Amino acid sequence: MPEEIDAAATTHAIIDAARANLADDVWDYIAGAAESETTARRNRLGIDSLVLRPRVGRDVSVVDPSASLLGHRLRIPVVLAPIGALEAITHDGGIASARAAERFGTLPVISSVTEPSFEEVAAATPGPKISQLYIRGDAEWSEQLIGRVVAAGYAAIALTVDSAHYGRRERQLRSGWRPPTHRGGAPEPGIVWQARLTWDRLEAMRERSGLPAIVKGIQSGRDAEIAVERGFEVVWVSNHGGRDLDHADATIESLREVVDAVGGRAEIVVDGGFLRGTDVLKAIALGASAVAVGRLAALALAAGGEAALVRVLEILEEEITVAMALLGVTSLSELDEGFVRRAPAIPAASPLLAAFPERANDWPRSSAT
Ligand code: FNR
């Protein structure tokens, strides 16, 4: 871990380091999205199309940015989204995420398609963790998988539902880089099961686990309503970072609809393009309990493993705390819709770089076409 990352003052210094460390094909795996990458850009555009409306004349000398999810305290309202193939990004893969989350004080969501295994990650880190599952087999197959995560002591399960098909990620098609589960040309046969996933199956898995359950990949109020009826405790608004369906809505827009449909009956997580403290506060103002970061966490791990990821979370905490004070609030519960308003965005060159415009021209292969 180079000293300059440990002390990095800004997130873009860490992303610079990630870019320098990563081969082009792995950078493209992380930064890329499906087809024209419009969904990914729209996620950012949605966030950039909200302005913040501060209040003044309030004592903000002490600000508390903490939140909670499923009864677990979060030092800031940011959790780590599941990332597959982390072992290609940092040598200890999912263990680095889990350790960083534990050290900082948030929840990691460990992907079922990352190394090492759920059991090894659990053995390496005692703190609370969520397991994210792709359903890639029959009922017996999922029975076994759920048995494993329950035995390993995971605090909750997150079932991903937005990936009935692996999106056509053109950067990967061009480079030929595949996550290990897709190597050998054709997608892993198990992926077909994701196309067969129904609410009955999801509910059965939720019940079988006996754990609090999250449904990840909800993009409409209609599906949020079903998720609540089916007993899910958390609705996770996500379009998979734009990596599957192209031309989907910005998640910050879907969030409004989902918040209305859920009506306080479940907690809500949102992801897609969140890179800065102000981004996070916009989602909280609209009713999210927490935001998840995908690419930002993956790039931090590429820059300097666990320590760089902790540093990125610290920077987010600093940004959130400063912005809360400037908004005139001392706790997240004071934020509501009145603190945001839709306004034309300043156009961004690419989803990943929108929050770092000064670097838009010097990160190679980053602009979406
Ligand atoms: C992902 N995502 C993902 N989601 C999931 O449920 N299981 C997984 O294994 C993965 N793998 C994965 C790998 C990489 C490299 C990325 C970038 C993303 C999606 C992820 O959890 C999250 O929904 C998005 O990344 C959120 O968008 P941002 O924060 O990346 O813009």
Residues whose N, C-alpha, C, O or C-beta is under 5 A from the ligand:
A	BS01	FNR	Y29 I30 A81 P82 I83 G84 S111 V113 Q132 T160 S238 H240 G241 D271 G272 G273 F274 A292 V293 G294 R295
